[in-house]
């Protein structure tokens, strides 16, 4: 399996519901380093997994919808704990939509999977992996 990874970051604010979250129940900020890894079994006709420039652009577009936002105020997340794991899935699913719409070019139609990893710090991160 071949893969390429592109990277960006987001800064968000949010809070959590539930005793398990301790002080994070209060409004707080988070900065996430975001990696999107695209996978395919065989390279395309140009011997690439996917166009890195297009992958970078589309990851940035997806993240711009979340960046510098208080997720507690976003109706799409009403009543939801926007955990790192949850946000990894949201970003992966939004990227997958763009892939299926052709935003990463025709060659991206041969992608087998996508993994999005959000790094909370240098010692903690969460990922969501999905098929395409």
C-alpha positions as CSV (number, residue, x, y, z in Angstrom):
1,X,0.0,0.0,0.0
2,X,1.3,3.4,-1.0
3,X,0.6,6.6,1.0
4,X,1.2,10.3,1.1
5,X,0.5,12.6,4.1
6,X,-0.2,16.3,4.1
7,X,-0.2,18.5,7.2
8,X,-2.0,21.6,8.4
9,X,-3.3,22.9,11.7
10,X,-6.4,24.3,13.3
11,X,-7.2,26.4,16.4
12,X,-10.6,25.9,18.0
13,X,-12.5,26.6,21.2
14,X,-14.9,24.1,22.8
15,X,-16.1,22.6,26.0
16,X,-17.2,19.1,27.0
17,X,-20.1,17.6,29.0
18,X,-19.4,14.8,31.4
19,X,-17.4,14.3,34.6
20,X,-14.8,12.3,32.7
21,X,-13.6,15.5,31.2
22,X,-12.8,17.3,34.5
23,X,-11.7,20.9,33.9
24,X,-12.1,20.5,30.1
25,X,-15.9,20.9,30.8
26,X,-15.2,24.6,30.8
27,X,-14.6,26.5,27.6
28,X,-11.0,26.1,26.5
29,X,-8.9,26.4,23.4
30,X,-7.1,23.7,21.4
31,X,-4.5,23.8,18.7
32,X,-4.3,20.6,16.6
33,X,-1.7,19.6,14.1
34,X,-3.7,17.7,11.4
35,X,-2.3,15.0,9.2
36,X,-4.3,13.6,6.3
37,X,-2.9,10.3,4.9
38,X,-4.2,9.1,1.5
39,X,-3.6,5.4,0.6
40,X,-3.9,3.4,-2.6
41,X,-2.7,-0.1,-3.6
42,X,-1.1,1.0,-6.9
43,X,0.3,4.3,-8.1
44,X,-1.7,6.1,-10.7
45,X,-0.7,6.7,-14.3
46,X,1.6,9.5,-13.1
47,X,3.2,7.3,-10.5
48,X,1.7,9.2,-7.6
49,X,-0.8,8.4,-4.8
50,X,-2.6,11.8,-5.3
51,X,-1.6,15.3,-6.2
52,X,0.0,16.7,-3.1
53,X,-0.9,20.2,-4.0
54,X,-4.6,19.4,-4.4
55,X,-4.5,17.3,-1.2
56,X,-3.0,20.2,0.7
57,X,-5.5,22.7,-0.7
58,X,-8.5,20.5,0.1
59,X,-7.3,19.7,3.6
60,X,-6.9,23.5,4.2
61,X,-10.4,24.1,2.8
62,X,-11.9,21.6,5.2
63,X,-10.0,23.0,8.1
64,X,-11.0,26.5,7.3
65,X,-14.6,25.6,8.2
66,X,-13.4,24.8,11.7
67,X,-10.5,27.1,12.3
68,X,-10.8,30.0,14.8
69,X,-14.3,28.8,15.7
70,X,-16.0,28.1,19.0
71,X,-17.4,24.7,18.1
72,X,-20.0,25.0,21.0
73,X,-21.7,27.6,18.8
74,X,-21.7,25.5,15.6
75,X,-25.2,24.1,15.0
76,X,-23.7,21.1,13.3
77,X,-22.2,20.0,16.6
78,X,-25.1,20.9,19.0
79,X,-25.2,18.5,21.9
80,X,-22.0,16.7,20.8
81,X,-18.7,16.4,22.6
82,X,-16.2,17.5,19.9
83,X,-13.4,15.3,21.1
84,X,-10.2,14.8,19.2
85,X,-11.4,11.5,18.0
86,X,-14.8,12.9,16.8
87,X,-13.1,15.8,15.0
88,X,-10.7,13.4,13.2
89,X,-13.8,11.6,11.8
90,X,-15.5,14.9,10.9
91,X,-12.4,16.0,8.9
92,X,-12.0,12.6,7.3
93,X,-15.6,12.5,6.2
94,X,-15.5,16.0,4.8
95,X,-12.3,15.2,2.9
96,X,-13.9,12.0,1.5
97,X,-16.9,14.1,0.2
98,X,-14.4,16.3,-1.6
99,X,-12.6,13.3,-3.1
100,X,-15.9,11.8,-4.3
101,X,-16.8,15.2,-5.8
102,X,-13.6,15.2,-7.8
103,X,-11.8,18.0,-6.0
104,X,-8.5,16.0,-5.8
105,X,-8.7,15.1,-9.5
106,X,-9.6,12.0,-11.4
107,X,-6.6,10.1,-10.2
108,X,-7.9,10.4,-6.7
109,X,-10.8,8.1,-7.6
110,X,-8.4,5.2,-7.2
111,X,-7.7,6.0,-3.6
112,X,-8.4,3.1,-1.2
113,X,-8.5,4.9,2.1
114,X,-7.9,7.9,4.2
115,X,-6.6,8.5,7.7
116,X,-6.9,11.8,9.6
117,X,-4.8,12.2,12.7
118,X,-5.1,15.2,15.1
119,X,-2.1,15.8,17.3
120,X,-3.1,17.4,20.6
121,X,0.5,17.6,21.7
122,X,3.8,15.9,21.2
123,X,2.6,13.0,23.4
124,X,-1.1,12.6,22.5
125,X,-3.0,12.2,19.2
126,X,-6.1,10.5,17.8
127,X,-6.9,9.1,14.3
128,X,-9.8,8.1,12.3
129,X,-9.3,5.7,9.3
130,X,-11.9,5.1,6.6
131,X,-12.2,3.4,3.3
132,X,-12.9,5.5,0.2
